[in-house]
Amino acid sequence: MTGREIAESAGIPLDIVEEKMGIRKKHVPGPEDHTCEMGIIAARKAIVKARIDPMEIDLVIYIGEEHKEYPLWTAGIKLQQEVGALNAWAFDVALRCSTTVIALKVAKNMMTADPDIRTVLLAGGYRNVDFIDYENPRTRFMNNLGAGGGAILLKKGHNENVLLETQMITDGSFSEDVVVVAGGTKNPITAEALASRLNKLDVLNPEEMKQRIAEKSMSNFLEVIRESVKKSGFGVEDISYLAMLHMKRSAHEYVLRELGLSKEQSIYLEEYGHIGQIDQILSLELALREGKVKDGDIVVFVSAGIGYAWGATTIKWGKGESIG
Protein backbone atom coordinates (compact mmCIF):
# COMPACT_ATOMS: atom_id res chain seq x y z
CA MET A 1 0.00 0.00 0.00
CA THR A 2 1.63 3.26 -1.12
CA GLY A 3 1.80 6.53 0.74
CA ARG A 4 -0.48 8.00 -1.89
CA GLU A 5 -3.11 5.30 -1.27
CA ILE A 6 -2.93 5.96 2.47
CA ALA A 7 -3.30 9.70 1.87
CA GLU A 8 -6.34 9.17 -0.34
CA SER A 9 -7.96 6.74 2.13
CA ALA A 10 -7.40 9.09 5.06
CA GLY A 11 -8.14 12.32 3.22
CA ILE A 12 -4.82 13.94 4.14
CA PRO A 13 -2.03 15.47 2.00
CA LEU A 14 0.55 13.11 0.51
CA ASP A 15 3.49 15.07 1.94
CA ILE A 16 2.09 14.57 5.47
CA VAL A 17 2.04 10.81 4.93
CA GLU A 18 5.45 10.53 3.26
CA GLU A 19 7.42 13.16 5.18
CA LYS A 20 5.83 13.59 8.62
CA MET A 21 4.44 10.07 9.12
CA GLY A 22 7.36 8.62 7.15
CA ILE A 23 5.50 6.09 4.99
CA ARG A 24 6.52 5.73 1.33
CA LYS A 25 4.80 2.37 1.26
CA LYS A 26 3.90 -0.43 3.65
CA HIS A 27 3.20 -4.13 3.36
CA VAL A 28 -0.39 -5.31 3.85
CA PRO A 29 -1.62 -8.91 4.02
CA GLY A 30 -2.79 -10.93 1.05
CA PRO A 31 -5.49 -13.63 1.25
CA GLU A 32 -3.14 -16.29 2.71
CA ASP A 33 -1.02 -14.02 4.90
CA HIS A 34 -2.45 -15.10 8.24
CA THR A 35 -0.69 -14.07 11.44
CA CYS A 36 0.73 -17.37 12.67
CA GLU A 37 1.29 -18.53 9.08
CA MET A 38 3.66 -15.62 8.43
CA GLY A 39 5.58 -16.63 11.56
CA ILE A 40 5.78 -20.21 10.29
CA ILE A 41 7.26 -19.03 6.98
CA ALA A 42 9.85 -16.88 8.78
CA ALA A 43 10.70 -19.70 11.21
CA ARG A 44 11.30 -22.18 8.39
CA LYS A 45 13.67 -19.73 6.72
CA ALA A 46 15.53 -19.14 10.01
CA ILE A 47 15.92 -22.87 10.62
CA VAL A 48 17.35 -23.42 7.13
CA LYS A 49 19.67 -20.42 7.46
CA ALA A 50 20.93 -21.63 10.86
CA ARG A 51 21.42 -25.17 9.47
CA ILE A 52 19.82 -26.86 12.45
CA ASP A 53 17.53 -29.85 12.72
CA PRO A 54 14.08 -28.70 13.97
CA MET A 55 14.17 -31.66 16.35
CA GLU A 56 17.00 -29.86 18.22
CA ILE A 57 14.61 -27.08 19.28
CA ASP A 58 13.60 -27.40 22.93
CA LEU A 59 11.17 -24.49 23.22
CA VAL A 60 9.00 -22.44 20.85
CA ILE A 61 7.82 -18.99 21.95
CA TYR A 62 5.20 -17.36 19.74
CA ILE A 63 5.93 -13.63 19.47
CA GLY A 64 3.18 -12.71 17.01
CA GLU A 65 0.01 -10.78 17.67
CA GLU A 66 -3.09 -11.99 19.49
CA HIS A 67 -5.06 -11.05 16.36
CA LYS A 68 -4.52 -14.30 14.50
CA GLU A 69 -6.24 -17.17 12.68
CA TYR A 70 -8.59 -18.01 15.55
CA PRO A 71 -9.46 -16.39 18.90
CA LEU A 72 -8.63 -18.32 22.09
CA TRP A 73 -5.88 -20.18 20.24
CA THR A 74 -2.28 -20.94 21.23
CA ALA A 75 -0.43 -20.17 18.01
CA GLY A 76 2.93 -21.34 19.35
CA ILE A 77 1.74 -24.96 19.40
CA LYS A 78 0.64 -24.75 15.76
CA LEU A 79 3.95 -23.14 14.83
CA GLN A 80 5.88 -25.86 16.68
CA GLN A 81 4.06 -28.55 14.70
CA GLU A 82 4.43 -26.90 11.31
CA VAL A 83 8.19 -26.35 11.55
CA GLY A 84 8.82 -29.90 12.80
CA ALA A 85 9.96 -28.96 16.32
CA LEU A 86 8.34 -32.11 17.69
CA ASN A 87 10.70 -32.41 20.67
CA ALA A 88 9.84 -28.91 21.87
CA TRP A 89 7.03 -27.45 23.91
CA ALA A 90 5.47 -24.08 23.16
CA PHE A 91 3.61 -21.07 24.51
CA ASP A 92 2.59 -17.55 23.44
CA VAL A 93 3.71 -14.19 24.84
CA ALA A 94 2.09 -10.81 24.24
CA LEU A 95 3.16 -7.24 24.96
CA ARG A 96 2.04 -5.55 21.75
CA CYS A 97 4.98 -4.02 19.90
CA SER A 98 7.34 -4.86 22.78
CA THR A 99 6.68 -8.60 22.48
CA THR A 100 9.97 -9.51 20.78
CA VAL A 101 12.04 -7.63 23.34
CA ILE A 102 10.32 -9.21 26.35
CA ALA A 103 10.37 -12.65 24.70
CA LEU A 104 14.16 -12.40 24.32
CA LYS A 105 14.43 -11.74 28.07
CA VAL A 106 12.04 -14.60 28.90
CA ALA A 107 13.93 -17.00 26.63
CA LYS A 108 17.34 -16.08 28.02
CA ASN A 109 16.17 -16.38 31.63
CA MET A 110 14.59 -19.77 30.93
CA MET A 111 17.70 -21.04 29.17
CA THR A 112 19.84 -19.89 32.09
CA ALA A 113 17.56 -21.50 34.69
CA ASP A 114 16.70 -24.78 32.93
CA PRO A 115 19.51 -27.09 31.74
CA ASP A 116 17.08 -28.88 29.41
CA ILE A 117 16.41 -25.75 27.35
CA ARG A 118 19.33 -25.17 24.98
CA THR A 119 17.73 -24.09 21.70
CA VAL A 120 14.76 -21.72 21.51
CA LEU A 121 12.75 -20.54 18.50
CA LEU A 122 10.95 -17.20 18.70
CA ALA A 123 8.59 -16.59 15.78
CA GLY A 124 5.31 -14.96 14.87
CA GLY A 125 3.40 -12.68 12.57
CA TYR A 126 1.59 -9.37 12.67
CA ARG A 127 -1.34 -7.86 10.74
CA ASN A 128 -2.94 -5.30 13.02
CA VAL A 129 -3.44 -3.19 9.91
CA ASP A 130 -6.80 -5.03 9.84
CA PHE A 131 -7.92 -2.77 12.71
CA ILE A 132 -7.19 0.55 11.02
CA ASP A 133 -10.05 2.81 10.01
CA TYR A 134 -8.36 5.36 7.76
CA GLU A 135 -11.30 7.72 8.12
CA ASN A 136 -10.82 8.01 11.89
CA PRO A 137 -8.58 11.03 12.62
CA ARG A 138 -8.01 9.85 16.22
CA THR A 139 -5.98 6.86 15.01
CA ARG A 140 -4.09 8.63 12.23
CA PHE A 141 -0.78 8.02 14.03
CA MET A 142 -1.34 4.28 13.48
CA ASN A 143 -1.83 4.51 9.70
CA ASN A 144 1.65 3.05 9.38
CA LEU A 145 0.54 -0.39 10.64
CA GLY A 146 1.36 -3.16 8.19
CA ALA A 147 1.91 -6.92 8.07
CA GLY A 148 4.76 -9.40 8.17
CA GLY A 149 6.46 -12.20 10.05
CA GLY A 150 9.78 -12.75 11.78
CA ALA A 151 11.82 -15.35 13.63
CA ILE A 152 14.87 -15.60 15.89
CA LEU A 153 16.82 -18.69 16.98
CA LEU A 154 18.70 -18.69 20.30
CA LYS A 155 21.23 -21.32 21.32
CA LYS A 156 22.83 -21.73 24.73
CA GLY A 157 26.63 -21.80 24.64
CA HIS A 158 26.75 -20.29 21.15
CA ASN A 159 29.71 -17.91 20.89
CA GLU A 160 28.22 -15.58 18.28
CA ASN A 161 25.73 -12.72 18.47
CA VAL A 162 25.52 -12.81 22.26
CA LEU A 163 22.23 -11.73 23.84
CA LEU A 164 22.99 -9.45 26.79
CA GLU A 165 20.61 -7.51 29.06
CA THR A 166 17.06 -6.18 28.70
CA GLN A 167 15.36 -3.20 30.35
CA MET A 168 11.55 -2.81 30.45
CA ILE A 169 9.12 -0.12 31.60
CA THR A 170 5.33 -0.46 31.67
CA ASP A 171 2.82 2.23 32.61
CA GLY A 172 -0.76 1.15 33.25
CA SER A 173 -2.10 4.70 33.19
CA PHE A 174 -2.19 4.29 29.39
CA SER A 175 -3.75 0.83 29.43
CA GLU A 176 -7.19 1.81 28.09
CA ASP A 177 -6.19 4.75 25.90
CA VAL A 178 -5.98 2.76 22.65
CA VAL A 179 -8.40 -0.14 22.33
CA VAL A 180 -10.70 -2.02 19.99
CA VAL A 181 -13.96 -1.20 21.75
CA ALA A 182 -16.08 -4.14 20.55
CA GLY A 183 -15.12 -7.80 20.65
CA GLY A 184 -14.24 -8.35 24.29
CA THR A 185 -16.33 -9.16 27.34
CA LYS A 186 -17.25 -5.51 28.00
CA ASN A 187 -18.69 -4.91 24.53
CA PRO A 188 -19.37 -8.10 22.55
CA ILE A 189 -19.52 -8.00 18.77
CA THR A 190 -22.99 -7.07 17.50
CA ALA A 191 -24.37 -5.91 14.18
CA GLU A 192 -24.69 -2.42 15.64
CA ALA A 193 -21.05 -2.44 16.82
CA LEU A 194 -19.86 -3.47 13.37
CA ALA A 195 -21.96 -0.79 11.71
CA SER A 196 -20.43 1.82 14.04
CA ARG A 197 -16.89 0.50 13.33
CA LEU A 198 -16.36 -0.31 16.99
CA ASN A 199 -14.36 -3.34 15.87
CA LYS A 200 -11.52 -1.00 14.79
CA LEU A 201 -8.76 0.59 16.85
CA ASP A 202 -9.75 3.83 18.53
CA VAL A 203 -8.37 6.36 20.99
CA LEU A 204 -10.88 6.98 23.77
CA ASN A 205 -9.46 10.28 25.05
CA PRO A 206 -7.05 11.64 22.42
CA GLU A 207 -6.21 14.99 24.00
CA GLU A 208 -5.43 13.52 27.41
CA MET A 209 -3.39 10.71 25.87
CA LYS A 210 -1.42 13.14 23.70
CA GLN A 211 -0.47 15.20 26.74
CA ARG A 212 0.61 12.23 28.85
CA ILE A 213 2.51 10.59 25.99
CA ALA A 214 4.41 13.83 25.37
CA GLU A 215 5.43 13.85 29.05
CA LYS A 216 6.60 10.24 29.26
CA SER A 217 7.10 8.40 25.98
CA MET A 218 10.40 9.70 24.64
CA SER A 219 12.02 9.86 28.09
CA ASN A 220 11.06 6.23 28.77
CA PHE A 221 12.17 5.22 25.28
CA LEU A 222 15.62 6.69 25.89
CA GLU A 223 15.79 5.35 29.46
CA VAL A 224 15.33 1.70 28.45
CA ILE A 225 18.06 2.03 25.83
CA ARG A 226 20.52 3.58 28.26
CA GLU A 227 19.75 1.09 31.04
CA SER A 228 19.91 -1.96 28.76
CA VAL A 229 23.31 -0.90 27.49
CA LYS A 230 24.54 -0.02 30.99
CA LYS A 231 23.39 -3.36 32.45
CA SER A 232 25.25 -5.06 29.60
CA GLY A 233 28.51 -3.36 30.60
CA PHE A 234 28.61 -0.68 27.91
CA GLY A 235 27.78 2.98 27.42
CA VAL A 236 25.55 4.74 24.91
CA GLU A 237 28.71 5.79 23.06
CA ASP A 238 29.37 2.08 22.36
CA ILE A 239 26.15 1.58 20.39
CA SER A 240 26.91 0.74 16.77
CA TYR A 241 23.39 0.12 15.49
CA LEU A 242 19.91 0.87 16.86
CA ALA A 243 17.11 -1.39 15.59
CA MET A 244 14.05 0.81 16.09
CA LEU A 245 10.37 0.36 15.44
CA HIS A 246 8.85 2.57 12.75
CA MET A 247 7.48 5.86 14.10
CA LYS A 248 7.06 9.36 12.74
CA ARG A 249 10.22 10.67 11.13
CA SER A 250 10.85 13.48 13.64
CA ALA A 251 10.70 11.07 16.60
CA HIS A 252 13.15 8.67 14.93
CA GLU A 253 15.59 11.50 14.27
CA TYR A 254 15.14 12.86 17.82
CA VAL A 255 16.14 9.53 19.38
CA LEU A 256 19.30 9.34 17.26
CA ARG A 257 20.27 12.91 18.16
CA GLU A 258 19.72 12.36 21.89
CA LEU A 259 21.95 9.28 21.81
CA GLY A 260 24.62 10.93 19.67
CA LEU A 261 24.04 8.48 16.81
CA SER A 262 24.12 9.20 13.10
CA LYS A 263 21.39 8.37 10.60
CA GLU A 264 23.67 5.62 9.29
CA GLN A 265 23.44 3.82 12.64
CA SER A 266 19.77 2.92 12.15
CA ILE A 267 17.36 2.26 9.28
CA TYR A 268 14.13 4.19 8.91
CA LEU A 269 11.49 1.68 7.79
CA GLU A 270 9.68 4.04 5.40
CA GLU A 271 9.45 1.28 2.76
CA TYR A 272 7.80 -1.18 5.18
CA GLY A 273 5.68 0.70 7.71
CA HIS A 274 5.23 -0.53 11.26
CA ILE A 275 5.05 -4.31 11.58
CA GLY A 276 4.69 -4.23 15.34
CA GLN A 277 7.13 -6.43 17.22
CA ILE A 278 8.67 -7.63 13.93
CA ASP A 279 10.27 -4.22 13.27
CA GLN A 280 13.47 -4.89 15.22
CA ILE A 281 14.05 -8.22 13.46
CA LEU A 282 13.47 -6.59 10.07
CA SER A 283 15.73 -3.65 10.93
CA LEU A 284 18.63 -5.93 11.90
CA GLU A 285 18.20 -8.12 8.81
CA LEU A 286 18.25 -5.05 6.55
CA ALA A 287 21.30 -3.67 8.41
CA LEU A 288 23.20 -6.92 7.87
CA ARG A 289 22.34 -6.88 4.15
CA GLU A 290 23.57 -3.29 3.87
CA GLY A 291 26.78 -3.90 5.84
CA LYS A 292 25.77 -1.58 8.69
CA VAL A 293 26.49 -4.25 11.35
CA LYS A 294 29.78 -6.11 11.65
CA ASP A 295 31.58 -8.37 14.13
CA GLY A 296 32.09 -6.74 17.51
CA ASP A 297 29.29 -4.21 17.11
CA ILE A 298 26.86 -3.40 19.91
CA VAL A 299 23.30 -3.66 18.57
CA VAL A 300 20.25 -2.50 20.53
CA PHE A 301 16.66 -3.55 19.85
CA VAL A 302 14.21 -0.93 21.14
CA SER A 303 10.43 -0.92 21.19
CA ALA A 304 7.36 0.91 22.46
CA GLY A 305 4.02 -0.84 22.66
CA ILE A 306 0.49 0.39 23.21
CA GLY A 307 -0.44 -0.08 26.83
CA TYR A 308 2.20 1.40 27.33
CA ALA A 309 5.38 -0.67 27.36
CA TRP A 310 8.92 0.36 26.49
CA GLY A 311 11.78 -2.12 26.15
CA ALA A 312 15.35 -2.48 24.93
CA THR A 313 17.73 -5.41 24.55
CA THR A 314 21.46 -5.25 23.88
CA ILE A 315 23.30 -7.72 21.63
CA LYS A 316 27.05 -8.11 21.09
CA TRP A 317 27.19 -8.98 17.40
CA GLY A 318 29.68 -11.43 15.93
CA LYS A 319 32.10 -13.72 17.70
CA GLY A 320 32.22 -13.35 21.47
CA GLU A 321 31.92 -15.06 24.84
CA SER A 322 29.08 -17.55 25.10
CA ILE A 323 26.22 -17.36 27.58
CA GLY A 324 25.72 -20.44 29.74
N, C-alpha and C positions, 0 to 999 in steps of 0.2 A: 504494500500500500504506500503510495508516494505522499510526499509532503503536500503536493497540490490536492490530492484526493482527500487528505485529512482536512485541509483548509476549506474545501468545498463542502464537506460533510458537516463541519463545525460552523461554517459561516464566518470565518475569520481570515484576515489577510495572509497570503502565502509567506511573506517575509517574517511574520510572527511565528509561524510554524517552523520554518527552516532555520531562522537565525536565533530567535529567543528561546523557543522550545527545543531547537536543535534536532529536528527530524527531517532528513532528506528523504528517507523511506524507512519502512519497518516491515518485518516479516509477520504475516498473519496466517492462521491455520487453513490448510486445505481440508477436503472431506475426510481424509484418513489420518489427519494429524491430531490424534487424541493425546491427552496429557501424559499418561503413563507410557503410551506407545512411543512417543518421542524420546522418553527416557530410555526405553528398551533399545531403540536404534543407537542412541549415543553410547549406551553401556556396551553394546556389541562391538562398536568401533574401538572403544577404550580397551576392551579385553584383547582384541586382535593387535592393537598397537603395542600393548604391554607384553604381548607374547606369553600370556599365562593360560593355564587350563581353568575354565570356569569352576571346575570341581575343587580348585584350591581356595576359592573364596569361602570365608568362614561366616561373614555377616554382610547383609545387604540393607542399606539405609536409604529409603526413598526420600528424596529431597525436592520432589515436585510439588505442585500446588494441590490443595484440597479439592479444587474444581477439576474433576477428572471424569473418567468414563462412567462411573457409577457413584452415587452418594453412599456413605456408610460402607466404604470399601477400602481394604488395606492394599494399596497399590504395590508396596514393596514385595509382597508375596507373589503377586503376578509377575513382577519384574524378575524376581529370583528364578522362577520357573522358566520364563522365556529365554533367559540368557544361559541356562544350563547350570546355575549355581546350586545344584541339588544337595550339596553337603552343608549349605549355609542355612541360617535362619534370618528372618527379615522383620523390619518394622518401618513405620512412617514417622517423620518429624515435620513440624510445621511452625514457621515463624515468619510467614510472608516472605518478603524479599531478603530477609536475613537468614533464611533456612540453610543455605549452603554453609555460611560461616559457623552457625551453631552446630550443624551436623559434623563439621570438621573437628570441633572441640569434643563433641560427644564420642565420635569414633576414636580419637586419640586417647581420651580418658579410658574408654572401654578396652582398647588394645593394651594400654599400660596396666590396667587392673586385672585383666583376664588372660592367662597364658594360652588359652585355647583360641583366642582371636588374633590371628596374624595377618590376614588379608581381608580388607573391607572394600566393598563397592558402594559408592554414593552415586545415585542417578535419579533423574526425574525430568518431568516436562512442565511447561507453563503455557497457558493460553487464556490469561485473565482479560485479554482484549475482548473476549466474549461479553464482558460486563460493562463495556464502555458505551455510553449514550452520547454520541458526538454533539447532540443538540443541547446537552445540559452544560451550561457555563460553569456550574459549581465543580465539575470534575474535569475541566479543561486541562489541568496540570497532569492528568493521567492519560491524555490522548496519545502518549508515546508507548502505551502498553502493546506488546506484540506476542509472539509465540516462538517456542523453540525447546530444545532438550539439551541436557548436558550430563556428563559423568566424570567421576574421579575415582581412581584406584589408590588405596593406601596399603602399604606393606610394612609390617614391623621389621626392624633390623635393616631396612633398605638404606643404603648410604648415599642416596641422591634425593634432591628436592625435599629437604627435611622440613616437616611441619613443626612450627614452633608454638608460640603462645597466642591465645585469643582473649579479647576483651569485649564484653557485652554491656549494654545499658538498655533497660526497658523502662517505659514511663506509661503507666496505666491511665493517666489523665487524658490521654489521646485515644483510649481504647474504643470508644464509640463515635469517634469523629467521622470516620470513613467506613461505611457499611453498605451491604446489599440489604435493603430494608425487608424485603419479602423472601421467604424461603426457609426461615428458621422457625423455632418454636414460638417466638413472640408474634410473628406475622407470617402464617403459612401462605403458600402459593394459592392464589385464587384467580379467577378470570378478571376480577376487578383490579387486582394487584398487577397482573400482566398488562392490562390496558393502560394503567397509570405508570408503567415502566418502573415499578418498584422492585423488579428483579434485576436492576442494573445498579452499579456502584453510585453512591451519592454521598455528599458531604452535608451532615445534618445542621451544622452551625459554622458556615464558612468563615465569617468574619472573626469569630472567637478562635477558631483553629488557626487561621492565618497569623493572628497575633502571637499565640503561644508557640507556634512552629518557628516564627522569626526569633523568638527569645531563646529557644532551646536547640533547634535541629542542627545548625552548623557547628555550634560549640560541642555538642555531643558527638557529632560526626568526627570532628578533629580529635576529641578526647580519646575515642576508642582506638584511633590510629596510633596516637602517641603512646598510649598505655600498652597496646599490643606489642609495639616495637620495643618499648622499654622493658617489659616483662621478658622479652626474647633476648635481652642483652645488647640491644643496639639503640641508636638514637635516630631521630627523624632524618638527620643528615646522611644516614646510611641507606635510606630507601632508594632503590634503583628504579623500581616500577610500582605504580599504584593501579591496581585493577579495580576500577570504580563502576558502580551501577550507572546507567544512563539517567541524567537529570538535566534540567535546563542548563544551557551553555554557560551562563554567568556563574552559576553555582559550582559547576565543574572547574572553571577557571579560578574561582575564589579559593577552593580547596588547594589547588596546586600552588597558588601564590602564598597562602598561609603556611604551607609546609616547605616553601623554598624549592619547589620542584618545577621543572620546565614542562612545556606541553609535550615534549618528546618522551617524557617519563610516564605517560598514560596514553590511552586511546579513547577518543570520544566516539561513542557508538551511534553516530548520527545516521549510519547506513543500516542499522538494525533495530533501533528503538530500545525500549526497556523490556527485557525478557525476565523480569523478576530476579529470582535467586540464581538464574543461569548467567547473568551478566558478567560476574567475576570470572567464571570458567571461560566464557567467550573472549573476554578481554585478554586473559593470559594466553589463550590459544592464538589469537591474532598477534599478540606481542612476540610470541615465539616465531611465528611465520615471518614477521617483519624484522627479526633480529634485534628487537628492543630488550630482550632478556637473555643473559648469558650466564655461564657458570660463575658462582660466587655472588651473584646478585641477591639483594634483599627485596622480596616481592611482598606486597601487602594487599590482601583482599579486603575491601571495605563495603559495607552495605547499610541501608536504612530501610526499614520495613514499616508499613502501616501498622499502627497499634499503640505506641510507636516503639521500634526496636532498632538500635544501632549496634553494629558489630564489626570487628576487624580481626584478621588472622595474619600472622607473619610467617613467611616461608623463606628458607635459605635455599636458593635455587642451585642446581648442579651438584657436583660431588661434595660430600661433607660427612660429618659424624652421624651415625645412625641413632635412631631413637628406640630404646628397648632391645 
